[in-house]
Amino acid sequence: MSIIVQKFGGTSVADSNKILAAARKAIRAQEEGHQVVMVVSAMGKNTDKLIALAKEIDENPPAREMDMLLSTGEQVSVAMVAIAIQHLGYKAVSMTGAQIGIKTNNSFMKARIESISTDRIRKALNDGNIVIAAGFQGVDDNFNITTLGRGGSDTTAVALAAVLNAESCEIYTDVDGVYTADPRVVPKARRVKQISYDEMLEMASLGAGVMHSRSIEFAKNFDVPVHVRAAYSDESGTMIVADPESYERAVCGVAIAKDEVRFSICGVPNVPGMADRIFRPIANRQIAMDMIVQNFGMDGKAEISFTIPATELSSTLKALDEVKSNVPEAYDTFSYDNNLAKVSIVGLGMERQIGVAEKMFETLAAKNINIQMISTSEIKVSVLVAKDQGAEAARAVHEAFELGTTPSDVKPLVKPEMISDEEKIRLINRLEHMEDLLIESVNLDETQASVTLFDLPQEPGLASNIFRRVTEAGIIVDMIVQSSGDKFTNLTFTVERACASAALELANSVAAELGCSAPKTCPNVAKISLSGTGMRSHTMIAARILKAMADNKINIDMINTSEMRFNLVVNEEDGQRALEVLKNELKDVIAD
């Protein structure tokens, strides 16, 4: 008998009527011949109320005790749902994370799942019960209650679907699927029939609030079809599977994150090891950084910029103070700006189409929106803009890529097949430490050159002007990195080596027109790309990469990152050695 996992968020079980509605959905699935596991969040805003209550006593309460406190919200919910199902005449049993057997590490408030025992839950299912599992929580080796952090119930649901080899994982929420943008910001946003794991991972990490990125990491790693549906209706919703909705379009969606803080670290000596010394104290605090950008600097010093969630501002300031105290020469100064929004476009089709970034830049220039920072990857372009222009930027980009209309090549949704016995065995072998990082590939590209423009004025249309001319010259661009600055910025892009001279000539022309410093080119660089699931949420990965480079005296000239990629550029003569160093350093997390 096939298993269905159904997850109901806090708004879907906010009161007794909604709890009864959720119970009926589970009963209907059981009547259709499935064994059913429900994963339930705390009722309504109960978690927020508990946090506020704790902070009335202590502004910074101990993390272990917060996990003990917050886990009670889900315990109330699962009991209420079990009572509702039994009231309707069906068998049900509620279980906490510990009772299920969800084992985690001991990182309180941000715990990661290490393994899940299925014996108790399978016995309950085989006895005819609908099992109601508490989301968001587990237990460590010392039997301490732990919580999984933001989006933890999504993570619990998909993890259970993985270990139970469920037919699908249904996420019931207050929206009826995944949209091309947040419909509260972009009224013309369209619900998509399906979206790929990779696209959803980027969208989730960049601000799309429907799903949390850690849950999609599980889905991708263990081939779990995820069905996002409305709790209040029977709409078909959106399937998150391996394939995108369209291979025709370059862009599948626009994401906006309004609570971002950008840090700019200036005067970093461009020598091996400095980036590692800066990032390690941040990673040790498990702060997830995004848009990590290291750019070429002048006078032997580099610029490093990165963004963090606003909630991590205080911790990041403490980390940078620690760096300065321990290694005074690590940087000259740093600044931060919390009045920014991050706007991103995502799509698997970007890998096959040129001019996507240029089109985004032109669109923002036409709206007189200044781009303060740029980071690109193979399937994502992210920019930072003023917070009060974020919504306008998202709407403009959504319109430019015609995301409000259905692509012509959308095919009927095909229900994913259950995996084979051989594949099941392969996945079961990975269930221990199941939320560990998995790097799928480490590749070296020795076909590129880089061009850097210095001291460019921070003004609308800058990137649009440069990359329009680049495209007109027939120059194909790979990486784009624009570091931050209050009045001036540096911009670097990589191109095919055959185009290096033409790109430098164009850069010289731009610099002369703007009265900037002479540009710089490195005609032969090596780009190393690490691709995998959870590159951002596993905060120590950047620190491990940078330390390995530092220990082997390999200097890094450029960095850019995304949810799925970590790209770095080194001198050509260091390329092959850097590749081998990283393969050796990360052999424990590289897929077989």
N, C-alpha and C positions, 0 to 999 in steps of 0.2 A: 504494500500500500504506500502510495507517495505521500511525502510530508510537505506541508505548506507552513512557512513561518510568516506570521502577520505581526507587524509592529504598529502600535498606536501611540502617537505622541501625546504630550500633556493636554493640548487643546481638544484632543479626541476623546479624552476620558475626564473632562473637567467637571462633570456633574453626573448625577445618577442617570439622567436620560441618555447622555452620551455613552456612559458605561454600558447601559442596556443595548444601545445601538451597536457598539463594538462587539458585545457578546453575541448578538444575532449574526453578525458577519462571520464570526468564528464558527458558530453552529451551522450556518449554511454551508461553509466549506467542508465541515465534517460530514454533513448530509450528502454532499457531492462525492464522498468516497475518500477524502483525504484524512490523514492524521494531522492535527493542528497544534502548533505551538504559537502562543501569543507572547509578544514582548511588549511590556507596558512601561511608559514613563510616569513620573509623578504627576498627580492631578493638577491641571491648570498651571498657575504660577507658584505652586507650593515650594519648589526649590528656591526661587527668588525670595520668598518669605522667610525660609529657614536661614538663608545667607544673611538677610537683613537682621534677623533676630540675633544671630551670633555676633554680628558687628556692633550691636548695641552694647555688648559686653567687652569685646576686644576687636579693634579695627583690623588686626592681623591675627586671627585665631589659628591655632595649631592645625596643620594640614591633616594629621591623623584624626583629630577629633571632628574636623569638618566632614571627613568621609563617613565617620560614624553617624553624624547628624544627617547629612544629605541622603544617605541610603534609606532612611526611614520613609522618605516620600514615595519611593517605588514600592516599599513593603505595604503601605496603605493601599496603593492602586491595585496590586495583584490580588490582594485579599478581596477587595470590592468587586473586581471582575469575576473572580471565582464564585463569589456569592451570587452574582447576577446570573451566571451560567447555570448554577445549580437551581436557582429559583425558576429558571425557564425549563427545568426538567432534564438537564444533561449533566454528565459527569465532568468535573473539573478539579484541578489541584493547583494551588499557587506555590511558587518556589522563589526563594531569594537567590542571588548569585552564588552564594556559598553552598546552598542546598543543591543547586544544579551541578556544581563542580567547576565553576569558572575560576581558574587559577590565574593570578596576575603577578607582576612584579610588585615591589613595595614603594613605587613612586606615587605617593598619596596625591589625590586630586588629578593626576595625569597618568594613571596606571595603564600598562599595556598587558593585553591578554597573552599568556604563555601557553595555556592548554585548556581544553574543556573535556571533562568526563561526560560521556553520553549514557552511561548505564542507567542511572536513575530516571532520566527523562524518557528513555526508550521504554523502560518498564511501565511508566505511567501512561505513555501513549498506547502501548499494547494492551493495557487494562481498560482502554476505551475512554481515557480522560482527554479533555482539552487541557494542555499544560499552559499555565500562565507564568511566564518568567519575568523576574524583575530586571529591567534594563539598567545600564549605566553602572553596574557594580560587580565586584568579584571579591576574592579573598587571597591574601598572599601566603607564603610558606609558614608564617607565624600566626595564621588565622586572624590577622587584622582585616577588617572590612576596608576595601579600596573602591574608589570610583574612577571612571574612565575619562573624565573630563568632558568638554563640550561635545555634543553629538554622541554621547556614550550609548544611548539606547539604540541608535542606528547601528553602531558598531556591534553591540550585543546581538542584535537581530541577524545581521549578515554573518557574524561568526558562528552562531548556532546553525544557520542554514548551511554553512560550509561543513561543519563537523557532522551534521545529520544527512548530508547529501540531499538536501531538500530540492523539490522540483522548482521552487522559486521562493523569493523573499518579498513579501508585499509590505510596502511602507505606506501606511495610512496617515494622512496629514491634513492640514487645513487648506491645502491647495490641490488641484486636480492633476498635477504632473509637473514635469520640468519644462520651463519656458526658455525662449531664446534670450530673455532678459527678465529682470524683476518687473512684473507687471505693475507694481506700485510706483515704479520709477519710469518705465517705458510703457505707456498705454497700448502701443501696437505690438507688444510682445506676443509671440505665438507659442502654444503648447506643441512640443515635438513628440512624434510617435515613439521614437527611440533615439538613444544617444550612446556613444561608445564609452567604455570604461575610461579610456585615456582622456577623452573630452570632458567627461563628468568630473574626473579627478582634478583637472585644471580649473574647471568652473567652480567646484566646491572650495578649492583652496583660495580662489581669487575673490570670493565674496558671495557666490550663489548659495543661499541659505537652505535650500530644499534638503540637501544631503550633506553629511560631514565627510571630509576626505578620507578619514581612517576607515569608514565603513566601505567606501568604494575600493580602497586598497585591498580589503578582504575579498570583496566581490571579484576583483580582477585576478588576484592570486589564486583563488579557489574556484573560478568559473561559476559564480553564483549569479543567475539572472535576478535582477532587482526590478520590482514593479512598483513605481510610485503612483499612488492613487489617492483620491479624495475620500475622507472618512464619511462625508455627508452624502455621497452619491455613488452611482455605479458606473461613472465615466471610465473609459478605457485606460486613461492615464498615460504614463510613459515607461517604456522598458529600457533599462540600462544593461546593455549586453556588449559583446565584443565589437560589433559593427556600428558605424554611424548611420544616421538617418539618410544622409546624402553623401555620395562621393563627388558630386558635381560642384558643390559649393566649397569655397575655401574656408568660410567661417560658419560655425554652427551657433555661436552665442556670444553675448556681451555680459561681462560681470562688472559690478562696481562694489568696491569696499570703501566705506565712508569713514572708518575709524582706524586709519593707518597713521603711523608715525615714521617719518623718514629721518634716519641718522646719516650725517655726512662727516666722515673722518678725514681730515686734511693733514698733509705732511707726513705720510707714512713712508719710511725709508723703503725704497724699491729693492729690497734684499730678501733672500730666503728667510722665512720664519716669522716675519712681522705680522702677516695676516693671521697666521695660526695663533699668535699671542693675543691678538685682539678678539678673535672669535671664540677661543676655547672657554673663557669665563662666561660668555653668553650662552654657549651650548651647555655648559655644566648646569646652568639654571633652567635648562629645557625650554628655552625661548625659541619659538619657531620663527626664523627669519625668512623673508621673501625678497624678491628683487635684489639679491646680493649682486652688487656691481663693483668690480675693481677696474679702474681705467688707467691708461698711461698718464703719467704726470710729467711735470717739467723739473729740471734740476735734480734728477735722481729720486724724486719723491712721487708717490702714487696717491690717488684718491680712492677711498672706499665708501660706498653708500649701501644702505640696506633699509628695508622696511620691516616693521614689527606691528602686531596688534596693539592698539592703544592701551589695553589692559596690562601690557608688559613693560610700560614706560619706566616705572620706578625700578624694576629689576634690572633693566638694561642700563640705566644710569649708574646703578651700583656696580655693575659688571665693568663698565668703562672706567669708573673711578679706581677699581681694583687693578685694571690694566695699567693705568698711569702711575699708580703707587708702586707696582712691582717692576714695570718696565718703562721708565720715564721717556725713553727715546722712541717708544712705539708709535707715537703720533704727536703732531704739534697741537692741534685743536680739534674739537668736534662741536657740532651743533645739531639740533633736531627741530623738526617742524611737525606739529600735529594738526595743522590746518589744511590737510591734503586729502584727496580721494584718489584711489587707484582704479583706473578703467582699463579693462583688458578685453581682447578678442581672442577666441579659441576656435580651433578647427583642425581636424586631421588633414583637410584639403590644402592647408598652407604649404605642406611639404611638396605639393605638385604644382603650385601656382605662384608666379612671381608678382611683385607689385602690391602685395597685401598690406604691408606696413606703410608703404607710401600712400596708399589710399586712405588709411586711417589718419595719417599725419595731415593730408590735404583736407580731410573733412574737419578736423579740429581747427586747422588754420582758418578755414572759411567761417568758422564761428568765433574767431578771434580768441581761441582758448590756447593759452601757453602751456607747452609740454615742459615739465620741470625735470623729468627723468625718464629714461627709456630702458627696457630690458626685453630681449626677444629670446624665443627658443623655437624649435622646429614647429610647434603647433600653438604658439601663444605669442602675442605682443601685449606688453603692459606699459602704461604710461602713468605718471603722476601729474595731476592737475590740481588747481585750487579747489578746496572742498566745495565752495559755493558754485563751482562750474561742473561738478561731477555728474549731476543728473543730466544737464544739458549735453555734456560730452557723450554720455551713454546713449541718449536718444538719437543724437546726430549720427553716431557710428552705426547704431542699429538700423537706421534708415538708409545709410550709405550702402550697406551690404545686403539690403532688401530682405532682412531676416523676418519681416512680418508676413511674407508670402511663402507658401509651401514649395519646396524644390520640385522640379519636374521628374526627378528620378527616384522619388520615394516609392519604395516597394511595400506590398502588404507585409505586416509583421508576421514573422514565422516563429512559432513557439520553439525556444531552444530545446534541443534534445538532451536527455539525461546522459551523463558522461559514461564512458565505457568502464568496464571492470579494471582494465589496465591503467586507465587514467585515474580511477578512484584510488588504486593502490599508490600511485605516484603522489597524489595529494595527501593521502593519509600519512605517508612518510614525512610530510612537512608539517603535521599538526602540532608537534612539539615546538614550543617557541613560535607559535603560529603568526604572531604579529611582528616578527623580526623583519628587518629590511631585506628586500630581495632586489639585487642589481641584475638586470637582464643582460647588459652588454657594457663593455668598456672599449671604445674605439679611438683610433688615431687617424686624423686627417692631416696630411702633409701637402695639401694642394692650395693653401690659402696664404694671403698677405693681409696686412692690416694698415689702415690709414687713420690718423688721429688729428682732429682739429682742436686747437686750444683757445680758451678765453672767448668763446662765442657768446654773444649777448643773449640773455634770457628774455626772449620775446616771441609772441605768436608767429607761426609760419616758418620758423627756422628749420625744423626737421623736414617740413614739407618742401621747402625750397631746395634743400640739399638733395633729398632723395628723388625728387622729380627730375633733377638734372642727372643724377646717377642713372636712373632708368632710361632717360632719353639717350644717354651715352652707351646704352647696351651693357652696362656693368651689373652683374648679378651679385647681390649682397647676401651674406649668410648671417653672421652675428651683428647686432647693433647694440651699442652700450652708450647711453648718455648719463654721465654722472651729474649729481645735483650741485647747485650753487645759488647764492642769493641773487647775484647780478650776472655772473658769467658761468659758463659750463664747458666741459670738454666732451667731445663726441668721437667715438671710435667705431669703425665698422670693418668687417673682414670681407674680402673679395677673392675671386680666383686669381692665382698668381699672374696669369697672362694679362689680367686687367689692372695690375698694380700701378703701372706707369700712368695709365689713363685716369685712374682714380686719384693719384697724387696731383696730376695736372688740374683736375677739377677742384680738388681741395685747395690748391694754391690760388685758383681763381676766386673761390669763395672767401678765403682768408684775406685776399687783397681787397675785395669789395667791402668787407666788413672791418678792415683795419685791424685784423687779429694777428697773433703770432704765427710764424711759419709752421705749417703742418708737418707731421712726421709720418714716415712710412717704414714698415718692416716688411721687406719684400718676400721674406720666407719665415712663416711662423708655423707652429704645430698646434693643432686644436685637439684636445682630448675630451671626449663626450662620455659621460656615464649616464646610462638610462636605466630607470628602475621605478619600482612602486614605493612611495613613501620617502623620496629623497628629501623632502622638506620637513615632514613631521618627525622624522628621526633626526633630532637636532644635533647629534654627535657626528653625523656623516661628514659635514663640512669640516669640522675640527679634525677628523681622522685624515681626510684628504690633504688638508693644509699642513698638518704635522708631518705626514709622509713626505711631502715635497720639501719641507724645511729640513728634515733629518737627512735628506739626500742632496741638500744644497742646490735644489732646482728652483729658480725664481719664476714666479707667476706674473705675467703681464696683464692678463685680463681674466675676469670671472663673470659669468652670468648664470642664473639659475631659474628653475621652474619646479613645479610639483614633480615632474617626470625626468628632469634633466639637470645635470651639473656639468657645465662647460667651462673649460679653462684653456688659456692660450699661453704657450711657453715658446722660448727660442727653438728654432728648428733643430739645432744640435742636441737639445735636451728631449725632443719628442719621444723617441723610441725608449729611452731610459725612463722617462716619466710614465709611459704606458706600463712598462714592466713593474715599476715601483707600485703603482696603484693596483695592478692585478694581484700582486703579492700581498699588499696591505689589506685588501678587501676580499681575499679569497674565501673567507668564511661566510660572506653574504652574496657572492656572485653565483647566479644560477648555474646548475650543471648543464 
